[in-house]
Structures are given as structure tokens and as C-alpha cells.
Amino acid sequence: MWRTTVSLASYARAEVRHPMADGSPGQGNTMGEVLLFGPMAALTNPVFLTATTAPHS
């Protein structure tokens, strides 16, 4: 799950990755010199975020 607001991000993309060569899922959001993710399988087009008002009941 990832949460944001329109003030922080104007769009989002979803990324799907294959497992690492050793079969593990990798280390999620670990950052460093070497990204610990498997090869990319898919990337969506941008999903643009807009602010809306709550619907009236």
C-alpha cells in the first residue's frame, strides 16, 4: 500500500517485478548503490491524481 496526496505527487505508476535470481522477492524499498529488486516485468502509464470534493449524500 502506498498513500500520497495531490500536493505531494501529481501522478503515480505501478511497477511489477520478477523475483530475484535466488527466488526471493528482494528487499522492497531498500535504497543504496545496488537496488535489490528483480528484473522489471511491467510498468503502467502514469495515473494522474486530482483533488476532488466529497460526494453529497
JOWOLIN-V485473 format. One record per residue. N is the residue number from 1. RES is the residue in one small letter. NEAR is the number of other C-alpha atoms within 10 Angstrom. D_CENTER is the distance of its C-alpha to the mean C-alpha in Angstrom with 2 decimals. Layout:
<<N/RES/NEAR/D_CENTER> <N/RES/NEAR/D_CENTER>>
This chain:
<<1/m/2/8.70> <2/w/4/7.25> <3/r/4/10.03> <4/t/11/11.13> <5/t/11/14.18> <6/v/12/15.37> <7/s/9/17.23> <8/l/7/14.26> <9/a/11/11.97> <10/s/14/13.54> <11/y/14/10.64> <12/a/14/6.95> <13/r/10/5.66> <14/a/10/4.50> <15/e/11/5.57> <16/v/12/8.49> <17/r/14/10.76> <18/h/15/14.41> <19/p/15/16.00> <20/m/14/17.68> <21/a/11/21.25> <22/d/8/22.71> <23/g/9/20.93> <24/s/11/18.80> <25/p/14/15.04> <26/g/17/14.77> <27/q/12/14.02> <28/g/9/10.40> <29/n/9/9.74> <30/t/10/13.28> <31/m/9/14.12> <32/g/7/17.47> <33/e/5/19.57> <34/v/7/18.21> <35/l/12/14.55> <36/l/15/14.93> <37/f/18/12.75> <38/g/18/14.41> <39/p/12/14.75> <40/m/11/12.20> <41/a/10/13.20> <42/a/11/11.34> <43/l/11/9.20> <44/t/10/9.61> <45/n/11/11.66> <46/p/11/10.69> <47/v/11/11.01> <48/f/11/13.38> <49/l/14/13.89> <50/t/11/17.53> <51/a/9/19.61> <52/t/7/21.95> <53/t/5/24.89> <54/a/6/25.41> <55/p/5/27.47> <56/h/4/31.16> <57/s/3/32.74>>
